[in-house]
Amino acid sequence: MIETDHRYLRYAFMVAERARDHGDRPFGAVLVSSRGRILMEAENAKHANHDCTSHAETRLLAQASRQFPRHLLSLCTLYVNAEPCPMCAGAIFWSGVGRVVFGISNARLRQLVDQPSEQLFEHCAEVLAKGTHPVEVVGPLFEEEAAQAFCQGLVLPEAMTV
C-alpha cells in the first residue's frame, strides 16, 4: 500500500456515503490515473436506476471504457469502499484496470448487513487471479472506517440488497 492509497480510498468512502444519502446502498468507486489524477467516480445506483447491475464499479467502468483506451486503464487504480463482487471483478478484468484497492471485505460486510438476499461469495482477488492478465488487488484496508457507511442507521426496503 502506498500513502496516496489512503487519500483515494477515503474519497471512495465519501462517494459511498453520497450513494447512501441518495437512497441507495453505500457503495462508491473512484478511478485514479497513474499520475494521481481522479479521472471519474461513481456511486451505487441499483435502487435509483431499478437495475441490478448498477453497482458503483460497473457504472464507472462502463463510462471509463468508452472514454479511455485500455492501455491507459491498465495503468489506473480503482478505489472502492467495499470488496468488489464477482460481477464487478469481471468488469474490472474486462476493462483492463490494473489495480484495485478496497476498504471493507465481503466477509466483514456480511457480518454488518443481515439481509436474506442471494449472494455470490467469491473474493475479488480469487476471481481476478483466474484471468489471463494480472490485476493487483489490495485490501481490505481501513475496514472499521469503511464499515461506518453501513452502520449509520440506513433502513432499506427488503428488495434493496448488496
ABEGO torsion letter per residue (X at the ends): XBAAAAAAAAAAAAAAAAAAAAGBBBBBBBBBBAAGBBABBBBBAAAAAGBAAABAAAAAAAAAAAABBAAAAAABBBBBABBBBAAAAAAAAAAGBABBBBBBBAAAAAAABBBBBBBBBBBAAAAAAABABBBBBBOBBGAAAAAAAAAAGBBBBAABBX
